Amino acid sequence: MKILVTLVVAACLVGRADVAGAFWILDADANAIWEDNVGLGKFKRDINSDSALSTSLSAGPAFQLDTSTVFSLTGDVSGKLYERYTRLDNVALGLTATLRRKFGLGAEAPWARAWGSIARQQYDSDLRDSWIYRLGVGAGKRFGERWDFSADYIYDRRLADHDFPVAPGIPGDVFDLSGHTLALRGNFLFNERISFLGGYSLRIGEVASTTQQNLPIFLASTAVSADPAFGKGFFAYRIDAFVHTLTVGLSVAIGEHSSANVEYSHVIGDARGDITYHDNIIRVGFLYRY
Amino acid sequence: MTRLVVGLAAAMATVCAMAGPARVAQAGEIHALVNDPANHPVEDAVVVAVPEGQTAAAPVRAGREAVDQVDKEFVPYVKPIVVGSQVNFPNKDNIRHHVYSFSPAKTFELPLYAGTPATPVVFDRKGVVTIGCNIHDWMIAHIYVTETPYFGKTGTDGKVRLENLPPGRYVVRVWHPRLQGTEESTSRTITVERSGAVDATWQLALKQELRPRRSPVPGQRGYR
């Protein structure tokens, strides 16, 4: 309902586009993803790989408030379909508001942005159904003709609908999660069409992982619940962790509005109780922006 | 009656002067062809011919020119003009643009606007003026301001004709936004006869074009 109201307000604002200097923005992507540790398991028996198809679409009005400031409000819809673990299939519907300001004149002028988003994510398996809230601030700058860097801080909060405890005294709201992320990202323009990209992020907060019955893990966890998405005998658990993600990628321009992209991410989760997991993700996709 | 004839003659003289380089009875041409090292034609190369010995700008009537903004791009990408020309920057998009230049030959800024700015920008010094849009970083164009009325820009076939050149010797040079090396290194002296054309071919080594990419990059939200 909240989303609907905001969309209506946005539509009204767009109606005043000529006055407010509004224009439409649209981003869409489609990706094929392969991931070798979907459940973020620590032990070999808990590690499951899978491939997925994902797509997302964000569209909405943007308002050029003054010579340096743009405010945008987009409706976001996304979906992901897994090949093996189909109970992880999910769709999300949300809204993102972003305020971006550029400080100065020219392509190398630094910029800063603040944004917030709300999304409703619905899974094939009820356990993961949740509301996701994010707040972020970031800044960036281009250096010369080739280099472009940005840094973002993001606070995320996920509120799950369900609390399915498996034992008395141990919460079952595994997917009630929050975390703080610092993300650094850089792009190198190799030639007119090809960009290399690299990034590092550190998220400090709670993560949800999956394991088969394991007492040390349960003792280190703050919530445990049966996880039918991975089959009988699997449990999802919530645990505090430092999550390091290193990403490298290649982006090839296809015309003015789209690009083909390949990204590889290596994730290292360093959780309480000496629990460490690794995840490798390869993403091949197409990105369109109008 | 005498006053009427004198007036008409004066008016005709003014019109002729405004028509740009004087059309001379005996005039030659330079047919220039610009290729890259692989012999592919180079578009948007500016070819200028300066009469040998000319040290100051020729007394040429400057014109009114335009560089449009269409679909978040400047059109044309390269615009050669003569010193003193006025250039307007009509915004034909339904969003606003913010045109600027840091180039020493002309520093200016047209803050966020729609439509056509009321006052054109006067380019009163020779040189290359690179213009950009502060909202859309990929939007770049180049205005080549020259001191001579004898100039042109190559088409997709890499060719341009400089016409109505009075006979004499000219220093002819070529410039391109991606030119590797200096414009002076392309200079050559060409003698133009009373009639006929002189063919001249250049091979330009070009750099990569490295303006900010318009197409999306994962993780970047562009100007939003």
Interface residues (C-beta under 8 A of the other chain):
Chain A: G21 F23 I25 D27 D29 A62 Q64 D66 T67 S68 V70 S72 T98 R100 K102 L105 G106 A107 A109 R113 R142 E145 R146 D148 S150 R185 N187 L189 N191 E192 R193 S195 L197 G199 G249 S251 A253 I254 G255 E256 H257 S258 S259 N261 E263 G285 L287 Y288 R289
Chain B: N94 I95 R96 H98 Y100 F102 E109 P111 L112 A114 G132 N134 I135 D137 Q208 E209 L210 R211 P212 R213 R214 S215 P216 V217 P218 G219 Q220 R221 G222 Y223 R224
